[in-house]
Each structure stands twice: as structure tokens, then as C-alpha cells.
């Protein structure tokens, strides 16, 4: 039995706490929650009513608002915070880590100001003298379904093959299956990019467009995701796997997708400010679109769908005009 600390008490962080508490190793799990009120509510009610209502948070899961308490004695750290706050959290956690601690990111987004992936932030904020062992977790995984024990398959990526294999065994739980991968960049980029495409898929639904449009959007979205990932050093097969195609399909079509829901409301004519005001949880695609376009520009990669999503989000372009701009692009070969 090992002690696992989860940094982030949102829906996915809470779901992972539940999954790991019933995994093969029956881990000791601590859950750090940023919001003190939410943390106290979970401790009192043994339920995360703010982010994952209806599921019992077992007594053996220690819940705290204090990072040092959460990290005390932990061998494995799981970072499940929004990308915009990852640097702040890892910086605060660094002083509490022991040498050789395993740090796993489950964040799906890019830091808005630097366009960096979570694993890059971890490497910068955790001193190299501590020799952290770094991995990332991604794939098609709605928190509520995974927490309820519905079959879920994800990807655990690390440059350290032995670490990936170790975590694969440690994290395995009934109906929670993990595949390993050493393409950390590709897995992380896929997790960030699919959220932006999901906003576009939601826009299509909000506009009342049919299944043809969504199918085309998913397919061409995967094409532009692949272009950027490969240009930055990712492998093509990663984008055709769980972290790429799998998560893209889920996020573009699933009713529980926050990013898709943002797109639906934008397609119906609501403003971004109004949409976000009604959401408690973070839709990572909103802050990631601009970062992806910056990376694409630096590498001379075309990302037409992402560009139109960014125009809708932050430049007041109407959703219908954005769809028209995509459809009126010059004709070209598919491959």
C-alpha cells in the first residue's frame, strides 16, 4: 500500500481519489481542495456536492485545504488542477516533496501565458535535485462515469518506461484500464487540443447543424491536432489512440463535456462572459485556444478550426460566420 496525494478537488480529482481508493493496492489517498469551504463540506458530508454530487467520498480518503498535510508521506502526487493554476500549485508543493517522488499530471490544457504543458511546468517548478519521476495521465474519461465504476480506459505516459509500468499496476482498478505510452508531448498536446475542437462541435449543435457537420469537424479537427503534434515532435499513432481520437470523440459528442457545452451556448447566441458566469467548473478549451495558435504560428502550422474558435471566444466573431469561414476555405486534397 502506498500513499497518494491528489492536488485538485474538482470532479476529476475527486473521481481519481475514489478510483484509487478501490484500486488493486487500496491506496491511502489524500485529497487537497483549494477552496476551504468545499474542503470542509466534503469532510462533513463525505460528498463533493460542488463538483461530483451523488457519490460518497469514503472515510479513508483524507480531505484537506492545506498542501503540506495532503503531501505528508505521499509517494505519488497526482496534479489535477486547471492548467492556469498548475505553476502556482507545483511551486507551493515543491518544498514538501521528497527525493524521487513520483509526480503525475492529469491536467488537460496549456499554461495561457507561456503555452507550456504541465510536465514542462513540473520540471521547472520542482528542483532537479529532488529527481522527480514525472508522468502524465490522459484519455477519454468523464469524471462521473469513471467514479461510478463504468468501464474507462486511459493512457499513462512517461519517458521512464519502468515508471509507466509501475503506475499502470498501481492505478489499475476494476473497470479502470491503463495503457502506457512514452510520447509525453503527444499525449499532453492531444488532451489540450481536443478541448478546443469540442467547443467547435458544441457550436455546431448550438446552431442546429446536423451530424454531417459534427463528423466532418471531428475528422478535420483530428487532422489539425496531428499536424501540430507531429511538428513539435509527437508521434502520429498517439493521435489515433485514446489520448487523441478517443478523447476527441468523447469530448465532442458526450453530454457531460464542459467544452462542448460552452460551444452549444455560444452557438445559441449567448456571450462567453454569460456562459462562463453560469459554470463552476473550468472549460480548459477557452484558455487553451490562443496558446495553441501561438504554438502553431511559431511552427507555421495551419489550425483553421482552432483559429475560428479563438475568434468566437475572444474576438466576437459570430458562430455562423466562423462556420462559413471554415466551409469556404480553398478546396484541397484530404491527405
VENKA-V919976 format. One record per run of one state. SS is the DSSP state (A for helix, B for strand, O for the rest). FROM is the first residue (numbers start at 1). TO is the last residue. If there is no record, write none. Layout:
# VENKA-V919976
ss,from,to
SS,FROM,TO
SS,FROM,TO
This chain:
# VENKA-V919976
ss,from,to
O,1,2
B,3,7
O,8,10
A,11,21
O,22,22
B,23,23
O,24,27
B,28,32
O,33,35
A,36,45
O,46,46
B,47,48
O,49,51
B,52,56
O,57,61
B,62,64
O,65,66
A,67,71
O,72,75
B,76,79
O,80,82
A,83,94
O,95,101
B,102,105
O,106,117
A,118,125
O,126,127
A,128,130
O,131,132
B,133,138
O,139,142
A,143,147
O,148,151
B,152,157
O,158,160
A,161,171
O,172,172
B,173,173
O,174,175
B,176,181
O,182,183
A,184,206
O,207,210
A,211,232
O,233,235
A,236,239
O,240,241
A,242,253
O,254,257
A,258,267
O,268,271
A,272,277
O,278,283
A,284,298
O,299,303
A,304,314
O,315,318
A,319,327
O,328,335
